[in-house]
Amino acid sequence: MSRPPIRSGHRVLRVAELIPARAEAMAAEVARLPRRINAAIVELPVGILLTLEQHRAVLDRRPRWLALARLTRRLADIERRSGRLTIVAAALIRDGKVLIGCRNHPAELAGQWEFPGGKAERGETPPTALIREIAEELGARIEVGPELGRHELPDGALLILLQARLAAGSPEPRALEHRQLSWVGAEELPDRTWTGTNARFLADVTGRL
């Protein structure tokens, strides 16, 4: 989305943020902006860079900080309505088996199994987020392979499963946040009680074991 030229005698107020969002939801929000606010959207591998601009006359004596604060709040509102949480998970495979973790919390998920991982932070690609999450959650270092699948969760978040393996010299994974860890083969996967959407990945993972 291109920006109009700056008119003579006007100054530009500009705010920008990198937002993990659905492109269609972002476009819908931008379309609702008042005509006095211009928007530019750039889709990047790590999210959508949204820039908001507002022109104001040089003779406008209203405090600049107040106008910027309002523009920033408007950008935050757009993120709140269109933002999308991305969760990454690892199909960590070794010797024909995959590592799974038994949830310790929250109470409603305790005792259920999942592929380890966690939430991607702003500006992280899925592989980068997974490397960080596995280091924090399992104390291990991994090499990330191809994406095996992705599914939308009931709350609108996106869950992405990536194939991975332990990096050379990595410590053995430890249950730092899980109740326990288990290396399991394809025949054992269906017998576990899985957390929600994780069960949808079983066929994808079985095909890699």
N, C-alpha and C positions, 0 to 999 in steps of 0.2 A: 504494500500500500504506500504510494508515494506521498511526500509532504508538499504542501503548497509553498510557493516562495514567500520569504519574509517581506512584508510590506514596508515601505519607507516610513520611518517614524514609529516603528513597532519593535518591541523586544520579545524574545521567546523564552517562555518558561518550559522546562523539559524534565520529565522523570522517566525512568526506564527500569524494567525488572525482567529477569529471566524466570519464566513461570512454567512449571510442568503442568501442561494443560492439554485438553482435547482441542484440536484446531477448529472444529466446527463450533464448539461452545465458545471459544475465544472470539471468533468472527461474529457470532450472534451478539455477544456483549458489546463489542466495538461498534456494531451497527446502531446501538441504542444511545451512543454518546451524543451530547449536544453538539450542534454545528460549530460552536466556538472552540471545540477541542478536536485536534487532529491526532490520528493514531497511525502507527506503523507497526506491522507484524512481520517478524522474520522467524521462520521455522528452522531450528537447529537440532542436531542429534540429541542434545541434552534438554530440550524444551523449546518454548516459544519466547523470543525476546519481544516484549511489548514496550513501545515508546509512546508516551502521550505528550503532546505539545499544546501550549496555549499562547497565542499572541496577545500582547497588551501594549497599548500606546505608551510612548515615553512620558506623556503628561499624566498618566494614571498614577495617582499618589497613594493608592491603597498599598499596605505593606506587602512587599514581595514574599516574605516568609509565609504570610497567610494564604496567598494564592498557591504557593508551592505545596503547602500542607493540604489544601483542598484537592489539588491534583494528585497528590500522593495517596490520599484517602480513596479517591476514585479508582486509582490503579489497584489498591488493595481490595476494593469491593469486587473488581473484575476478577482478580485472582481467586477470591473466596468463592465466587459463583461458577467459575470455569476451571479452576485448578483440579488436577488429578494426581492422586497419590500413586506412586509406582513402588511395588514390592518385588524384590528379586529373590530367587531361591536357587539352590545348587543341587543338581543331580551329580553328586561327588562319587565318581566311579573308580573302583580299584578291584582288579582280579575278578571281574564278573559280578561284583556286588556293588550296591549303592548305599551310601550312608544316610540314615534317617534319624530324626531326633524326636523324643517323646516330650511333649509340652509339659511344663511345670506350672504355668499360669497363662492366662487368667483361669479362675476356677472352672468356668464352663468348658474350657479346652484342655484342662489338665488330664493327662493320661492318653491323649490323642497324638497321632504321629504326623510328622511333616517333613518336607525337605528343608534343611536349614537355610536361613537367609534373613532378610529384613528390609526396612524401608530405604529407598534411595533418597539421598539428600539433594538439595537444590544444586543443579549444575553437574551432577554425576551421570555418566553413562551407566547402563545396567552392568556391564562387566566391572567397571571401577567400583560401583556400589557393592557388588557381590564380593569382590576381593576384600574390601574393608569390613563388611559384615561377617564374613567367615573368620577373619582375623580376630574380631571382637567376640564372636559367639563361640568359636571352636578353638581359638588360639593356633590356627593353622594357616599356612600360606598355600594358595591355589593358583593354578593356571586355568583360565576360563576358555571354554570351547564354544560350540555353536548354541544358538537358542533352540530349545526343544519344543517350546509351546508358550502360549500366553492366553490368559482368561480374565474376563472382567469379574470382579467380586460384587456381591449384592450391594455394597455401599458405593460402587462406581470406581473403586481403585483397580489398578491393573497389576496382575500377578504374572511375572515372567520367570520361566524356568530355564536355566542355562546349564549345559553340561560342563563339568569341571573335573580336574584331577589334582592331586596333591603335587605341589612344586617340589623339585629336588631339594632335599635337606629340610623339608618342613617337619615340624613336630607332629606327633600323632594327634588327631583331633580329640578334644576333651569336652565334656559336657559342662561348659561354664554357665550356660543359661538354661539348658534342658535338664529334665529329670534323668534321662539316660540317652545314650547313642547306640545305634546298632547297624552293623553292616549286614545287608540282607540280599538274597538272590531273587530272581524273578518270581520263583514259585512262592516266596513268602510275602510278597508285596500285597496281594489281595486279602491276606488274613489279618492285616493290621486295621485298627480303627483310625481313619484319617481325618484331619481337620478339613472341613469344607471343600474348597476348590482343589486342594492338593490331590484328591482322589482322581481328578480328571487327567492328571499327568501320568497315570500308571502305565498306560499303553505306550506313551512316548518313551518312558524310561525303560520299560521291558525290552523294547526294540534295540536298546543300546547295550544291554547286558550280555 
